[in-house]
């Protein structure tokens, strides 16, 4: 997957709120090109952020996305991939534990649709957590709806609140469903079921077409809890019982 117009908009917004001071990493070597039907949407996102450069300022000749991240102030981003054919900086199978030398190394990690292609999702998420420094941010956009057959999985917002907030004790800055096509639908912001007291009810609320589960978390200095990640509404029922 590459950085499309919708993900470009999210990265531009992120650049107004967060600048990594150390190493940055993207999972998979993501591509970036301008989608002509949405040309004005790129420019609008840049103007909203107070960025004067045009959309072409963020392109690079080989079609990959390192220039995009650099020019948005998100770092000299390194790439991690399973296979060497796209020239990643780090070759790593996310199904397996990352080596200790990569623990607490990155201030920013971006997943623009890689983990949905990894069979061992718990291990992949654990790898991200271990590689991220306290105070660092992880931004993910993977298929939530409409992507059947694209990867091995589609993801639920419950995964964000259960794994990242309760098990890893991270701060969740964004947990939303966003449409792949800009302007198709407003983002759906997903609350934490453990705080609302009930499971999400989304029948009739998900628009047609491809939706991303887009989230942004910040690692804290608190240690991850031991044991399994358990779904929040069941935990509440068990506690009440």
N, C-alpha and C positions, 0 to 999 in steps of 0.2 A: 504494500500500500504506500501511497505517497501523500504529500501534504497538498490537499485540495483547497479550494477557496474557503470552505467552512473552517478547516483546521488552520489555515492562514489567519483568518480573523481571530481565532482563539489565541494563537501565538502572539499576534500583534497586541491584543489586550494584555496577555501575560507580561509582555515586555514593559508595559507601563507600571507594573506592580512589583516586578521581581527581576533582579539581575544577579546571576551566579557570579561568585568571586573566585571559584576554583574550576575544577574540571566539569565538563558537560558531556552527556552521552545520549545517543539515540539508538534504540533497539531496532536493528535492521537499518540498512542504508537507504533512507527514504529519498524519493525523488521530489522535485518541485518544478511545476510548469504552470503557466498562466492558462486558465480555462476561458477562452474568448467570450462565451455567453455571459460571464460574470465579471467582466473587466472592471466595470464601475464599482462592484462590491469590494474589490481589492483596494481601490483608491479611497473609498469611503472609510474602510477600516483604518487605513493609514492616517487620514485626516482627523478621524475621531481621536486617535492616539497622539495627535500633534506632530506626526512625522511628515516631513515635507517631500521626501524622496518618492519617486514614482515606483510602481510595482516592478518594473524591469530592473530596478536597482538590486533586487533580491534574487535574481536568477544567476545560474552559472552555466557554462557552456556544455558541460557533460550531463546536465539535467538532474543532478543531485541537489541536496538541500543544505549543504554546509554553509554556503554563502548567506542563505536566508537566516539561519540562526546567528551567524556572526554579525550581520548587519542590523539585526534586531537587538543586539546586545545580550544574546543568550549564550555566548561563549564560543570558543573554538571547539566545536562539538566533535567528539569522537564517535565512531560507529562500532557496533557490536553485531555480529551475525554468525550463523551456524556455518555457512559455506563461504569460501574465499572468492567466488566468482565476481562479486561486486566490489571487491577490494576493501573490506572492513578493516579498521585499525585493530580490533580485537576479535578473534575467532572464538566463539563460545556457543555451546549447545545449552540453551536455557532449560532444557529438561534435566540438566545435571547441575549440581552445586557449583557456584563460581568460586575460583580460588581465593584464599584469604587475602592475597595481595590486592584484590579489588574491593575489599570491605571498607566502608566508610571513605570512599574515594571521590564521590561525585556530589556536586552541589545541585545538579540538575540532570534529570533523566526524562527522556521523551519516548513514549510508545505510541506511534501513529498507526497502530494496527498490526502489531507483531505477535503479541501474546495470544491472540485468537488462533494463531497457527501453531502454537506449541501444545503438545499433548499434555504434558505435566504442568498444568497451570499453577497449582499450589507451589511447586518448586520454582517456577518462573517468578511468581510474586515474591517469594521468600528471597530470591536472588536480588530483586530490585531493592527490597527493604535493606538487605545487608550492604549493597553497594552505595546506598544513599547516606550522605553525612547528616548528622543532626542539624536541623535548620534548612536542609536541602528540600527541593520540591520534585515530585514525580507527577508528570502530566500524561494521561492516557486517553486515547480515543479508539475504542474497539467496537465491533458490531454489537448493537443491542437488539435491533429488530430489522428484518428485511434483508439479512445477509446470509440466509441459509444456503449452504453449499460453498460459501466463500472461504471460510476457515473451518476449524474443528468445532468452534463454540460461538455462541452469542452470550452476552453477559447481562446480569441483573444489577440494579443499584444496590440491592442487599449485599452484594459482594463487597462493595466499597465500605459500607458502614460496619459490616461484620469483621472483615479482615483488617482494613486499614485503621479504622477508629478503635474498635474494641480489642482486637488481638494485638495490633502493633502500637496502639496508643498514639496514632498520628492525628494531626489536625486535618480535617476535611474542609478545604476552601470552596470547592465546587463539586457537585454531584448532579449531573443533568443529562437529559436526553436532547441531542441536537440533530436536526435533519441534515443529511448530506448536501442537499440542494439549498443554497442560501435563499432566505426569504420565503421558504415554503411553509414554515411553521415556527412559532415562538418556542424557545427552549422550555423543556419541562424540568423544573427543579424538584429533585427528589429528597424529601425529608427522611430523617432517621426514624425507622419504625420503633426503635427502643425509646424514643422521646415522645412520639405521637401516641404510642400505646396500641397501634394497630398496623397490620400489614398494608403495604401499598395497594391501592385499588386503581388500576389504570385502564379498565375496560372502556373503550370508546374514546380514550384520550390520546392514543398513539396514532399519529397520522400515517397515511400510506407512504410507502417508499422506505428508503434506507435511513435508519437512525443510528447514531453513535451513542454509546455510553461514554460521556466525557467527564473526567474528574481530575481534580488537582489536590494533592495531599502534601503535607509538610511533616517531615520526620522530626520528632521531639527527642529530648534527652531521656524520656521515660523508656524503660526496657519493655520489649514485647512480652506479653503474657504467655505463659507456657500452656500446653494443652491444645485441644482442637478449637478451631473457629466455629462457633455455633450460631445458628440463625436467631436473630434478636427476638422475634415474637414467640418462638418456642421457649427461649430462655425465660421470658416473662411468665409464660404459662407454668413452666416448671417451678419457678420461684414462688408463684402464687399458691401452687399446690403443696 
